[in-house]
Every structure is written in structure tokens, then in C-alpha cells.
Amino acid sequence: MNAAAPTPPALLLIGGGGAMTLSVDVAVQALEQARARGLATAVTNQAATLAATPEVTAAAGSAHAVDFTDPAATAAWAAALPAPAPVLAFGVREMAQEAVAATAEALGLPGNPPAAVRRIRTKDACRAALAAAGFRQPAVRLCADEAEARAALAATTGPWVVKPRDGADSAGVRKVTAPEELAAALAALPDPEAPFLVEEFVEGDEYSVEGVFTGGRPRVLAVTAKEKLDPPYFVEIGHTLPAELPAADRTAIEEAVVAALTALDLSFGLFHVELWRTADGLVLGEVHARVGGGWIHRMLPHALPGLELYGTVYDDALGRPVTLPAAERAAATRYFAPPPGRVTAVTGWEEVRDHPAVLHAELHVGPGDTVAPHRSGADRVGAVVVGADTPAEARDLARRLVDSVRITVEPTDPPAPEVSVTIETRPLTTSFQISHMTIETVDILRLRLLDGDRILGEGEIAADRGYGQDGPAIADEARALALRMAPDCPAAGPDPVAPVRLALEKAAADGVSAPARMLTEMAFLDRAARTAGLPVWRLLGLPEPGPVRLLHTVPIGEPVPLDGRPLKIKLGGPDDERVLRGLLGVDAPLILDANRGWSAADWERLRPLLAALAPAVLEDPVHDPALLPAVRAALPRTAVLLDEGVATPADAETAIRTAGGLNVKPMRFGGILPALAALTSATERGATRMLGCFLEPPRAIAYAAQLAGLSDWSDLDGHFWVSDDPAVPGYTLDSSAPGIPRIHYGDRPAGGAA
């Protein structure tokens, strides 16, 4: 009787390959080199990716839908497999390495400790471990939100790099050279809710070190020179190996990497370690327990003839002899980087593809396809990998071949505008006192949409810390929001307002502050109106604004004028009873604003005086809304309005229901689009409507005043404290030029109007 053939050992390739061609190629090679060694193979991956990578499943003995992002579940699944159990657990994808380590530990197979893999995949933890072991590291801070990121910037001189704590392919990695660029960098993070890193930017030539562990010790195969596109993004555009380095520098790099890997307790598989060569020495970067990307897996076997990357790992794990070849040749990769737009023609591709020195070539775009801006590795559209006798020859040939392919593109839409945000602290013409603060200065914020030096649209607001408005934070929010909106909000079209409204509603749901939304809305609606040759009010279908009749706002402590104009008296202070007594007999409509300053006791004490005065409007009288029915009952001829805290449609409905009226401040609502909705609802319900403002520049006041025709009272005089314009009882809007109108005082425009 013949003895039964021994069952071949099995390789479990966890995570398979991703949908990109490079990842598929790596996974297929890993499976083929296992099969060549008599290893039965099985591949696991998420179900959707298995379906999207048929080349990988075809190369494997079996395929299984197991989610590698759950390491414990992957290990449990592997442990429950029937015999023959795997003898090797391996993975070629960055995001699968923790599942590989967990499975190897659970099955008692060769592998890296899960804690070590988790540490190198958590970038700040890896930085800390390397620093503790004596290696130079860039300063890094783990941040949970923008406030912590700003603190990190304030503590150092910059530049900085904002990046995900756990990621790959340079997705969401961005250079920040000034604090005002922070918000845009945060907006580009893949997961806005996840913690992220703010890291010191390292200036120097960048390299990576490729290698394999044999006998539990790291063995360097090559040092790779890296080229990247210009910041703020960190997209690699080319690799050359072996890097052209002096022998002493190469030795120093290899020794540092070997020592770092040992300190990090790594001992199995492949490695790819990034570093910088700076004027002050080597600085280690990220550490990976996998082969490098950028087609390095094709470059290495050419430069080191006879090398089988994955086969070397398998042979070592199975106790078979391993011999590593020496580098005899060179190789280089160059990526295509055409400008964004729609491809109209591609020429020269066939000659490049068929060049005898090409090891691999791919181009994923043709006429009709769209090229996205290059912000991460996922945006690259193709590559050429070549072999040559020397690194210089390989690098130059790869560059020459890529440059010989002409990819002609046309803009898919008019180019998105540039975004400029400035901030200026401005003292008020006189201090402004209300119930809970005295205001002396405001921050003037301007957001401009630009085409070179040409202003396409402009917004301008004032931010006041007394109202909890942080000017620099609002500026960053608005810049990031405008950058997000710019590609999707064209200046022209059948309805240029709709995408602006949609984007701003999403921004509100995402927690972008109302002042930032107002500033951004102003700029985009101004641009759309200028493009259409219309004033903003006409673009929105509003009635033409007539003369704006103002209230005369009297801050706490200032004398009350007796010129017959409607008076808005600020109350809520200790002298309210004296002020109210002084108003007895005043022959002018009275609007009294207590800023929610009265308690129940205050109301009872002041009620007789208020009944005698019978003001036209009583705004925000009491702190406790439960007192509003009593206030309304005691003052039947007075319109009661709510203002403080009325910032959303739901707030507006509450104000209409409980008080019978509201003060709509576009700055608090986030612009005139949501303010218009609140005023329309109030009109339909028969509520009293006031259109109000904060201390704001003339341009913001004019923008809000386009809604004056929809209100019963216009309290739009906040610019008198911010500009040199004289306080007057009213003004008109000059709509002769398209865009946001200008305030006009009879024979001249407002001094601060744009």
C-alpha cells in the first residue's frame, strides 16, 4: 500500500488585495509564490472587495468573506477552520496587519506580536516608542478637535503636518504653514470625528528602506529615493532604487532602521520604513510591517535578480534555507500627474507601454474620463515602472517615458475660485454696553472669492468675543467651508442659489458656526449675483427694498434722545427703573430690550411702569420663558419678541408660539437664506417681525437690509459703531451695481461699503 501523500501546509492571505491594480498585483504575486512552494492557499477579504478583485480569488485555492478590520473576529474564524489548519498567516495590505498578527498569535504561527503591530499602526504611539528608544522624531500631538490642534500650533513655530492617526496612501495628509490654513486641513481628514495628529514638518530628502525578516532579524534589501508633488499634499510622484547615496550614509540608514525595528519588537514578514535625511541627521518616519507601495514590489526583484519577496517570508517561516541576492541593477517608478479636468486626447501611450525597459505600465484614463486633483495616492491615474543598469538611468528613463505621453485635458467647469480670508481688529467708534458686557472692539472678517487679483464675490462680517464669536476660529471655519463649496457651487446656471443653499444647510448640520456660514453665504451669493448682473435681492426673488427706517438704539447708560424717532432702549441693568421712569411722557414709539435680564421679581417690580409706558415692542423681557404668558397678558398693546437664542427654524417657531414675535438676525441664523425662511414663517403666522443685527460693518448691514421689506421693525444700525458713518434715522440701498447693494445716505454711499 502506498502511503497517503502528506497534506500540504496552508497559507492564509488575510485581507487579500484592494481594488487598486497595485494591490491586486501584490496579492496575486503573494499567492503565486506560495503555490510555487506547494502551499495550499486561502484568501479572506470583505465581501464587496472579494467581488471586485476576481484576479485575487482566481489565484487562491479558496476565498472567504471575513472582515479583516475586526482582528478578533478574523482570528476566531481562522481558529475554527477544519483541518488542515493554516501554517502561515500573512497579509500584504496595511489595514490588514493587525488581523494578521492576531490570527498568528491565536493559531500559534510565526508572526509579529499584535501589540507591536498596533503600536506602529498608531502613528503617535510609534513616534513615542521610537523617541523613547533614542531615535530622532518629529514633535507630534494627538488632537481630538480644532481647539487642541490650535493649541499645538501655538506651542511650536511650524510648519506642521496634519494627518490621520491611522491611515495609508497619504489620504488626508496636508502641510500647514500658518494657523489660518488649519481649518482646511482638518476638513480634508477622512474621518472628521476621529482623533488626528499635528506633527512637526521635517525638511529634508525623503527615503524608504525595504527589507525582510529572516531568522527573526531585519535584513535590508534596498534604500529607495522618493519624489513628491509640491505641498500642501504629500503625493508621491516617483521612486528610484537603490538610492544614490554615499556608502557611509547608506550604512547609517540601514543600521538605524535595523535598530528601530528591533526596538519596536518586530521580527516577521516584510518591512517598509520611511525616513528623512536632514542637515541635522536622520529622522525616522512611519514604520510598516508590509512591502512598500509605489510598485516597489516590482522594482526590487529587478534590482535584485532572483529575489522572491513573499517566497522569502514563506521559506524562512517554514525553516527552509534562505539566500538573499545582492543588488545588481536599478529600477524606478514614475506616476502620471496631468492637471485636473476632462481628458480630450492621449498620445504616445502605446510606445511607452511597449518599451523594452518597461517592467509594468498602466494608464487608467482616456478621452472622456475626468482627472481629479492630486490629493492622495488614490488620485493617481497611472504609472510606468522601468529597469536599467544604474539608478540615474532608471530615474531619467521613467521620467522621460512619462513625459512623452501627452494627456490633454480641458476644464470640466470654470476653475473653482481661490479663497482669501482676512481678519482685522477694529476699535468701535464708542464703547457699546448691553446688560452683560461692554464691547470695545470687533474683528472684521472678509472672505473673497478670487480669480487671480479679480474679486468674484465678497463677504464681510464683524465677530465680537463678547457674544462668544471667536474671529480667528470663524475665519478658519469660513475658509474651509468656502474651499469645500467652491467646486460644487458654480457662479452661473439655471439656479445658482440652490447648490449654495444645500451646501450651507449641510454645513449647519455639520456644526459650522452661523457667522462662518453667513460670511461664506455672502461671498457666494455676491458672486452669483455679479455673474448674473443682478443685485442679490433680485437673484433671490425678493421685493425691491425701499427706504430703511431705523430705530434709534440707546445703549445702557447713554442719554435718551427726544427727536421723535422710534427708540430702542437697552435695559437689563441695575438702573432699569430709573430709565423707565425717564421715558414716561416720551412722544415716540418705544422698543424696550431687556436681553433676558429680568427675573420674576424684576418683572413684578417693573410691571406697573411698563404698563404705563405701553411700549410698542418689548424684546426678551424675562430670563424664564414660563413668565411670557403673564407678560403678554399684562401688556396687551405691546408686541413681545424673542431674540437671544433664536437661531434656527425650530427656535423661530418657539418664539412665534410663546411670545408672538421674533427678532431675526441673519448673522445668528447663518445668513439671509435661513433668515428669509424664518421671516416668511412669521409672516404666515401673523407674528411681529423685527430684523436685527449685531455690531456689523456696512456691507453686512446692507446685505441684511435686503430683507427689510419683510419686517415690521428694522433694527439695522450696528454699523454706526463700527464705521465712521454718522448715525441717521434711515438710509436706502443702492442696487445700481450687481451683487450686494450699498448703503446710501442721500448723496453718498456708506464709507465702509464695498
C-alpha positions in Angstrom: 0.0 0.0 0.0 1.2 3.5 -0.9 1.4 5.9 2.0 -1.0 8.8 1.7 0.5 12.0 0.3 1.1 14.5 3.1 -1.3 17.3 3.2 0.5 20.5 2.0 0.7 23.3 4.5 -1.7 26.2 4.0 -1.2 29.9 3.7 -4.0 32.2 4.8 -3.7 35.6 3.0 -5.7 37.9 5.3 -7.2 41.0 3.6 -6.4 39.8 0.1 -5.9 42.7 -2.2 -7.6 46.1 -2.5 -9.4 47.2 -5.6 -6.4 49.2 -7.0 -4.3 47.4 -9.6 -1.2 47.7 -7.5 -2.8 46.0 -4.5 -4.2 43.3 -6.8 -0.8 42.7 -8.3 0.8 42.4 -4.9 -1.8 39.9 -3.7 -1.6 37.8 -6.8 2.2 37.6 -6.6 2.0 36.6 -2.9 -0.4 33.8 -3.8 1.6 32.6 -6.8 4.8 32.4 -4.8 3.0 30.3 -2.2 1.6 28.0 -4.8 5.1 27.6 -6.3 6.2 26.2 -2.9 3.4 23.7 -2.7 1.3 25.7 -0.2 -2.4 25.5 -0.4 -3.8 29.0 -0.2 -6.9 30.7 1.1 -7.7 34.4 0.9 -10.0 36.4 3.1 -11.5 39.8 2.5 -14.6 41.9 2.8 -17.3 40.5 0.6 -17.5 43.6 -1.7 -13.8 43.6 -2.3 -13.7 39.9 -3.0 -16.2 40.5 -5.7 -14.2 43.4 -7.1 -10.9 41.5 -7.2 -11.6 38.3 -9.2 -7.9 38.0 -10.2 -7.0 37.5 -6.5 -9.8 35.0 -5.8 -8.8 33.1 -9.0 -5.2 32.9 -7.8 -6.2 31.4 -4.4 -7.3 27.9 -3.6 -10.4 29.3 -1.8 -11.9 32.6 -0.9 -13.8 33.6 2.3 -15.8 36.8 3.2 -14.2 37.7 6.5 -13.8 41.3 7.6 -10.1 42.0 8.4 -11.0 45.2 10.1 -12.1 43.1 13.1 -8.9 41.3 14.2 -10.5 39.3 16.9 -13.2 38.0 14.6 -10.7 37.1 11.9 -8.6 35.2 14.4 -11.7 33.3 15.8 -12.8 32.4 12.2 -9.3 31.1 11.4 -9.1 29.1 14.6 -12.4 27.4 13.7 -11.2 26.2 10.3 -11.3 22.4 9.8 -8.0 20.6 9.2 -5.6 21.2 7.7 -5.1 24.3 9.7 -3.0 27.1 8.2 0.6 27.1 9.0 1.2 30.7 7.8 -0.9 33.9 8.3 0.2 36.7 6.0 -1.1 39.9 4.7 0.0 42.5 2.1 -2.3 45.4 3.0 -1.7 48.0 5.6 -5.1 47.8 7.1 -5.0 44.0 7.5 -1.8 43.8 9.6 -3.5 43.8 13.0 -5.7 41.0 11.9 -2.7 39.0 10.6 -0.9 39.4 13.9 -4.0 38.5 15.9 -4.5 35.4 13.8 -0.9 34.3 14.0 -1.0 34.6 17.8 -4.3 32.7 18.1 -3.0 29.8 16.0 0.5 29.8 17.4 2.0 30.7 14.0 5.1 32.8 13.2 4.2 36.5 13.3 4.7 39.9 14.9 3.2 40.5 18.3 -0.2 42.2 18.0 0.8 44.9 20.4 3.8 45.7 18.2 1.7 45.9 15.1 -0.9 48.0 16.8 1.9 50.4 18.0 3.4 51.0 14.6 -0.1 51.5 13.0 -0.9 54.1 15.7 1.4 56.8 14.4 1.8 58.8 17.6 2.4 55.7 19.7 5.1 54.7 17.2 6.7 58.1 17.4 6.7 57.9 21.2 8.3 54.4 21.2 11.0 55.4 18.8 11.7 58.6 20.8 11.9 56.6 24.0 14.4 54.3 22.3 16.6 57.3 21.4 15.7 57.9 17.8 15.1 61.4 16.5 11.4 62.0 15.9 9.3 65.0 14.7 7.3 66.5 17.5 3.7 65.2 17.4 0.5 65.9 19.3 -2.7 63.8 19.3 -5.7 66.1 18.9 -9.4 65.5 19.4 -10.7 68.7 17.9 -9.7 72.0 16.3 -9.1 73.7 19.7 -6.5 71.2 20.6 -4.9 71.5 17.2 -4.7 75.3 17.5 -3.0 74.8 20.9 -0.5 72.5 19.2 0.3 75.1 16.6 0.6 77.9 19.2 3.1 75.8 21.1 5.5 75.5 18.2 6.8 77.5 15.3 5.8 75.4 12.3 5.3 74.4 9.6 3.2 71.5 10.6 1.6 68.4 9.1 -2.0 67.4 9.8 -2.7 63.7 9.3 -4.9 60.8 10.4 -3.8 58.9 13.4 -4.2 55.6 11.4 -4.2 55.8 7.6 -2.5 55.0 4.4 -1.7 56.3 0.9 -1.3 59.9 2.2 -5.0 60.3 2.4 -5.9 63.4 4.5 -2.2 64.3 5.0 -1.6 68.0 4.5 1.1 70.6 5.2 0.0 73.7 7.2 2.3 76.7 7.0 0.1 79.1 9.0 -2.7 78.8 11.6 -5.3 80.1 9.1 -4.7 77.0 6.9 -5.6 74.7 9.8 -9.4 74.5 9.2 -8.9 73.5 5.5 -6.5 70.7 6.6 -9.0 69.4 9.2 -11.8 69.5 6.6 -9.7 67.1 4.4 -9.3 64.4 7.1 -11.0 61.2 6.0 -12.9 60.8 9.3 -13.7 64.2 10.9 -14.8 62.6 14.1 -11.6 60.6 14.7 -8.6 61.8 16.7 -5.8 63.2 14.4 -2.2 64.2 14.6 -0.5 67.6 14.3 3.1 66.9 13.6 6.3 68.9 13.1 7.1 69.2 9.4 10.6 67.8 8.6 12.7 69.4 6.0 14.9 67.0 4.2 15.4 64.4 1.4 13.0 61.5 1.9 13.8 57.8 1.6 12.3 54.5 2.4 14.0 51.3 3.4 12.7 48.0 2.1 13.5 44.6 3.7 12.6 41.2 5.0 12.9 39.5 8.3 14.9 36.2 8.3 15.6 34.3 11.5 13.7 37.0 13.3 16.2 39.7 12.3 15.6 42.5 9.8 17.6 42.3 6.6 17.7 45.4 4.4 17.2 44.8 0.6 17.4 48.4 -0.7 17.1 52.0 0.2 14.6 53.9 -2.1 14.7 57.6 -3.0 11.3 59.2 -3.1 9.9 62.2 -5.0 6.7 64.0 -4.1 4.5 66.6 -5.7 4.6 70.1 -4.1 2.8 70.6 -0.8 0.3 71.1 0.7 -0.4 67.5 -0.2 2.2 64.6 0.1 1.5 62.6 -3.1 4.5 60.5 -4.2 5.3 61.0 -7.9 8.4 58.8 -8.2 10.7 56.2 -6.6 14.2 55.0 -7.5 16.1 52.1 -6.0 18.7 51.7 -4.9 19.0 55.3 -3.9 22.2 57.1 -5.0 23.9 57.6 -1.6 27.4 57.7 -0.3 28.3 54.3 1.2 28.6 55.8 4.7 25.2 57.4 4.5 23.7 54.1 3.3 25.2 52.2 6.1 24.0 54.7 8.7 20.5 54.5 7.3 20.4 50.7 7.3 21.8 50.5 10.8 19.3 53.0 12.1 16.4 51.1 10.6 17.5 47.7 11.8 17.9 49.1 15.3 14.5 50.8 15.2 12.7 47.6 14.0 14.4 45.7 16.8 13.4 48.3 19.4 9.8 48.1 18.1 9.7 44.3 18.7 9.1 43.4 15.0 10.5 40.1 13.7 8.4 38.7 10.9 7.5 39.3 7.3 8.4 42.4 5.3 9.1 45.9 6.3 8.9 49.4 4.7 10.4 52.2 6.9 10.2 55.9 5.9 12.8 58.5 6.9 14.3 61.9 6.2 17.9 62.8 5.7 18.2 66.2 7.1 21.0 68.7 7.8 21.0 67.5 11.4 20.9 63.8 10.7 18.4 61.1 10.2 14.8 61.4 11.3 12.7 58.2 11.2 9.2 58.4 9.9 6.4 55.9 9.7 7.1 52.1 10.1 5.1 49.5 8.2 5.1 45.7 8.5 4.5 45.2 4.8 6.0 45.8 1.4 6.2 49.4 0.3 3.7 50.7 -2.3 4.6 52.6 -5.4 5.3 49.3 -7.3 8.4 48.7 -5.1 7.4 45.0 -5.2 8.1 45.0 -8.9 11.3 47.2 -8.7 13.0 45.0 -6.0 13.1 41.7 -8.0 14.6 43.5 -11.0 17.3 45.3 -9.0 18.0 42.1 -7.0 17.7 39.3 -9.6 16.3 36.1 -8.3 14.5 37.7 -5.3 11.1 36.4 -4.4 9.8 38.8 -1.7 6.9 36.7 -0.4 8.6 33.4 -1.1 11.5 34.5 1.1 9.0 35.1 4.0 7.4 31.7 3.5 10.7 29.8 3.2 12.0 31.5 6.4 8.8 30.7 8.4 8.9 27.1 7.2 12.6 26.6 8.1 13.8 26.3 4.6 17.1 27.8 3.6 17.0 31.5 2.5 19.6 33.3 0.4 19.1 36.9 -0.4 20.6 38.1 -3.7 22.6 41.3 -4.0 21.6 44.4 -5.9 23.0 44.3 -9.5 20.7 46.6 -11.3 18.3 49.5 -10.7 14.6 50.3 -11.1 12.3 53.4 -11.0 8.7 54.2 -10.9 7.1 57.4 -12.3 3.5 58.4 -11.9 1.5 60.4 -14.4 0.2 63.7 -12.9 -1.9 65.5 -15.5 -3.8 68.6 -14.5 -7.4 68.1 -13.3 -10.1 68.2 -16.0 -11.8 66.1 -18.7 -9.4 64.2 -20.9 -9.8 65.0 -24.6 -6.8 63.1 -26.0 -4.0 60.7 -25.1 -1.0 60.3 -27.4 2.3 58.4 -27.1 0.9 55.7 -24.7 1.4 52.7 -27.0 5.1 53.5 -27.5 5.7 53.7 -23.7 3.7 50.6 -22.9 5.8 48.6 -25.5 9.2 49.9 -24.5 11.6 47.0 -23.8 12.8 48.5 -20.4 9.3 48.7 -19.0 8.6 46.3 -16.2 5.0 47.5 -15.7 2.9 50.3 -17.2 -0.7 51.3 -16.7 -2.8 54.3 -17.6 -6.4 54.5 -16.3 -7.7 57.5 -18.2 -8.7 58.1 -21.8 -10.8 60.6 -23.7 -13.9 61.4 -21.8 -12.5 60.5 -18.4 -12.1 63.0 -15.6 -8.8 63.6 -13.8 -9.2 64.7 -10.1 -6.8 67.0 -8.3 -3.9 65.0 -6.8 -4.5 65.0 -3.1 -3.6 61.4 -2.2 -2.2 58.3 -3.8 -5.7 57.2 -4.8 -5.9 60.2 -7.2 -3.0 58.9 -9.4 -4.1 57.9 -12.9 -1.2 55.6 -14.0 2.5 54.7 -13.7 5.5 53.5 -15.6 8.0 51.1 -13.9 11.3 50.6 -15.7 14.6 48.7 -15.1 18.0 50.0 -16.0 21.7 49.4 -15.1 22.0 52.3 -12.8 19.7 54.4 -10.6 20.3 57.5 -12.6 19.4 55.8 -15.9 16.3 54.2 -14.4 15.1 57.5 -12.9 15.7 59.5 -16.1 14.1 56.9 -18.3 11.0 56.7 -16.2 10.6 60.4 -16.2 11.3 60.6 -20.0 8.7 58.0 -20.8 6.0 59.5 -18.6 6.7 62.9 -20.1 6.4 61.5 -23.6 2.8 60.6 -23.1 0.7 63.7 -23.8 -2.6 63.8 -21.8 -4.7 66.7 -23.0 -7.4 67.9 -20.6 -10.0 70.6 -20.7 -11.6 72.2 -17.6 -14.8 70.3 -16.6 -16.2 73.6 -15.3 -14.9 77.0 -14.8 -12.0 76.8 -12.3 -13.0 76.9 -8.7 -12.3 80.3 -7.3 -9.4 80.9 -4.9 -10.4 81.7 -1.4 -8.9 84.5 0.7 -9.9 85.3 4.3 -8.5 88.3 6.2 -9.1 89.4 9.7 -8.6 92.9 11.2 -9.3 94.1 14.8 -11.1 97.4 14.8 -12.0 99.6 17.7 -15.6 100.8 18.0 -16.2 104.5 17.5 -17.7 104.5 21.0 -18.0 101.6 23.5 -21.3 99.7 23.4 -22.8 98.5 26.7 -25.6 96.0 27.0 -26.9 94.0 30.0 -24.0 91.6 30.4 -21.0 93.2 28.7 -19.3 96.3 27.4 -17.9 96.0 23.9 -14.8 98.0 22.8 -13.5 96.2 19.6 -14.6 93.8 17.0 -12.8 91.6 14.4 -13.7 92.5 10.8 -13.6 89.3 8.7 -13.5 89.5 4.9 -13.9 86.4 2.7 -13.2 86.9 -1.0 -13.6 84.5 -3.9 -10.8 85.4 -6.4 -9.7 84.7 -9.9 -6.2 85.9 -9.6 -6.5 89.5 -8.5 -10.1 89.8 -9.6 -12.8 89.7 -6.9 -15.6 87.4 -7.9 -17.6 87.7 -4.7 -17.1 89.1 -1.2 -18.5 88.7 2.2 -17.7 90.9 5.3 -18.9 90.5 8.9 -17.8 91.5 12.4 -17.0 89.0 15.1 -17.3 90.1 18.7 -15.9 87.9 21.5 -18.5 89.5 23.9 -21.1 87.5 22.0 -18.9 84.4 22.0 -17.7 85.0 18.4 -14.1 83.9 18.0 -12.8 85.8 15.0 -9.8 83.6 14.1 -11.9 80.4 14.5 -14.7 81.8 12.4 -12.2 82.8 9.7 -10.8 79.2 9.6 -14.3 77.7 9.5 -15.4 80.0 6.7 -12.2 79.4 4.7 -12.6 75.6 5.0 -16.3 75.8 4.1 -15.7 78.0 1.1 -13.0 75.7 -0.2 -15.4 72.8 0.1 -18.2 74.7 -1.6 -16.1 76.2 -4.4 -16.0 73.1 -6.7 -19.8 72.4 -6.3 -21.3 75.8 -6.4 -21.0 77.3 -9.9 -21.4 81.0 -10.3 -23.9 80.6 -13.1 -26.6 78.1 -14.1 -30.4 77.6 -14.1 -30.4 78.1 -10.3 -27.1 79.2 -8.8 -28.7 79.7 -5.4 -29.7 76.0 -4.9 -26.3 74.5 -4.5 -25.3 77.3 -2.1 -28.4 76.7 0.0 -27.8 72.9 0.0 -24.1 73.3 1.0 -24.9 75.7 3.8 -27.7 73.5 5.2 -25.2 70.6 5.3 -22.7 72.9 6.9 -25.3 73.8 9.6 -26.0 70.1 10.2 -22.2 69.5 10.5 -21.9 72.2 13.2 -20.3 75.0 11.2 -20.9 78.2 13.2 -23.6 80.7 12.0 -21.1 83.6 11.5 -18.9 81.4 9.3 -22.0 80.4 7.2 -23.1 84.0 6.9 -19.7 85.1 5.8 -19.5 82.3 3.2 -23.1 82.8 2.0 -22.4 86.5 1.4 -19.4 85.8 -0.8 -21.1 83.0 -2.9 -24.4 84.9 -3.4 -22.5 88.0 -4.2 -20.5 86.1 -6.9 -23.7 84.5 -8.3 -25.4 87.9 -8.4 -22.4 89.6 -10.0 -22.3 86.9 -12.6 -26.0 87.2 -13.4 -25.7 91.0 -13.5 -28.3 91.4 -10.7 -28.4 92.7 -7.1 -28.7 89.8 -4.6 -32.3 90.6 -3.7 -33.4 90.2 -7.3 -31.4 87.0 -7.6 -33.4 85.7 -4.6 -36.7 86.9 -6.0 -37.3 89.4 -3.1 -39.2 92.6 -3.5 -37.2 95.7 -4.1 -36.0 97.1 -0.8 -37.5 100.5 0.0 -36.1 103.1 2.4 -34.9 101.5 5.6 -36.3 103.4 8.6 -34.2 102.8 11.7 -34.8 102.5 15.3 -32.5 104.7 17.4 -30.6 102.2 19.6 -29.7 103.7 23.0 -27.1 101.5 24.9 -27.3 101.2 28.6 -26.2 104.3 30.4 -26.4 106.7 27.4 -28.9 109.7 27.4 -32.2 109.2 25.7 -32.7 111.5 22.6 -36.1 113.1 22.3 -36.3 113.7 18.5 -39.4 111.6 17.8 -37.7 108.6 16.2 -38.6 105.1 17.4 -36.3 104.4 20.3 -34.7 101.1 21.1 -33.7 101.3 24.8 -31.2 98.7 26.1 -32.2 97.5 29.5 -31.3 94.7 31.8 -29.1 96.7 34.2 -29.4 97.9 37.8 -30.9 101.3 36.7 -33.8 100.0 34.7 -36.4 101.5 37.0 -34.8 105.0 36.7 -34.5 104.7 32.9 -38.2 103.6 32.6 -39.4 106.5 34.7 -37.4 108.8 32.5 -39.3 107.5 29.5 -42.7 108.5 30.8 -44.2 111.1 28.5 -41.7 110.5 25.6 -43.6 111.0 22.4 -42.1 108.3 20.3 -42.6 104.6 19.8 -40.6 102.7 22.4 -38.9 99.4 21.8 -37.5 98.1 25.1 -34.9 95.3 25.0 -34.0 93.7 28.4 -31.8 91.0 26.9 -33.5 88.4 29.0 -32.2 90.3 32.0 -35.3 90.3 34.3 -36.1 87.8 36.9 -39.6 87.2 38.1 -39.0 89.7 40.9 -37.7 92.3 38.5 -40.8 91.8 36.3 -43.2 92.3 39.2 -41.3 95.4 40.3 -41.3 97.0 36.8 -44.7 95.8 35.6 -46.6 98.9 36.6 -44.1 101.2 34.9 -44.2 99.1 31.7 -48.0 99.1 31.7 -48.0 102.9 32.0 -45.5 103.2 29.1 -47.2 100.7 26.9 -44.2 100.2 24.7 -44.7 99.2 21.1 -42.3 96.3 21.5 -40.8 94.5 24.5 -37.9 92.3 23.5 -36.5 89.5 25.5 -38.1 90.7 28.8 -37.5 87.8 31.1 -35.0 85.0 31.6 -37.6 82.4 32.4 -39.8 81.7 29.3 -42.6 80.5 31.7 -43.2 84.1 32.5 -44.1 85.1 28.9 -47.8 84.4 29.2 -48.1 86.8 32.1 -46.0 89.4 30.3 -48.2 89.3 27.2 -51.4 89.4 29.4 -50.2 92.4 31.3 -49.2 94.3 28.1 -52.0 93.6 25.5 -51.0 96.5 23.3 -47.3 95.6 23.2 -45.7 93.2 20.8 -43.4 90.8 22.7 -40.5 89.4 20.8 -37.8 86.9 21.5 -34.2 87.5 20.2 -31.5 85.8 22.3 -31.1 82.2 21.3 -33.4 82.4 18.2 -31.1 80.9 15.7 -32.8 78.1 13.9 -36.2 77.4 12.3 -37.2 75.5 15.4 -36.2 78.4 17.6 -38.3 80.7 15.4 -41.4 78.5 15.7 -40.9 78.5 19.5 -40.7 82.3 19.6 -43.8 82.7 17.4 -45.7 80.3 19.6 -44.7 81.5 23.0 -44.1 85.2 22.5 -46.0 86.1 19.3 -42.9 87.6 17.6 -39.2 87.4 17.0 -36.1 89.3 16.1 -34.4 87.7 13.2 -30.6 88.5 13.0 -29.1 87.0 9.8 -25.7 86.7 11.5 -27.3 84.5 14.2 -29.2 82.4 11.7 -26.2 81.9 9.4 -27.2 84.2 6.5 -30.2 85.7 4.8 -31.4 82.4 3.3 -32.3 80.9 6.7 -33.4 84.3 7.9 -35.7 84.7 5.0 -37.3 81.3 5.8 -37.9 82.5 9.4 -39.4 85.8 8.4 -41.7 84.1 5.9 -42.9 81.7 8.5 -43.6 84.6 10.9 -45.5 86.4 8.2 -47.7 83.4 7.5 -48.4 83.1 11.2 -49.2 86.8 11.8 -46.3 87.2 14.2 -44.5 90.5 14.8 -41.2 90.6 12.9 -38.1 92.6 13.7 -35.0 92.5 11.5 -31.9 92.9 13.7 -28.2 92.9 13.7 -25.1 92.8 15.9 -22.3 95.4 15.6 -21.5 94.8 12.0 -19.8 96.6 9.1 -21.8 98.5 6.5 -21.6 95.7 3.9 -23.1 93.1 6.3 -25.9 95.6 7.2 -26.7 96.3 3.6 -26.8 92.5 3.0 -29.3 92.1 5.8 -31.3 95.2 4.8 -32.4 93.4 1.6 -35.0 91.7 3.9 -36.2 94.9 5.5 -39.4 94.9 3.4 -40.4 91.6 5.1 -40.2 93.0 8.7 -42.3 95.3 10.9 -39.3 96.9 12.5 -35.7 97.4 11.2 -33.0 97.5 13.8 -30.2 97.7 11.4 -27.9 100.4 12.8 -25.0 98.3 14.1 -22.6 99.8 11.5 -22.7 103.2 13.2 -20.4 101.9 16.0 -18.1 100.0 13.5 -17.6 102.7 10.8 -17.3 106.4 10.6 -20.8 106.7 9.1 -22.9 109.2 11.0 -26.0 107.9 12.9 -29.0 108.8 10.8 -32.7 107.9 11.0 -32.6 105.9 7.8 -31.0 105.1 4.5 -31.6 103.5 1.2 -29.9 100.7 -0.7 -28.1 101.5 -3.9 -28.6 98.5 -6.2 -27.2 100.1 -9.4 -24.3 97.6 -9.4 -24.8 93.9 -9.4 -24.0 91.9 -6.2 -24.6 93.1 -2.7 -26.2 96.6 -2.6 -24.5 99.5 -0.9 -25.9 101.6 1.9 -26.6 105.1 0.6 -27.2 108.3 2.6 -28.9 110.6 0.2 -25.9 111.9 -1.7 -23.2 109.5 -0.8 -22.6 105.8 -0.1 -21.6 104.4 3.3 -18.0 104.9 4.0 -17.4 101.2 4.7 -19.5 99.8 1.9 -17.7 97.8 -0.7 
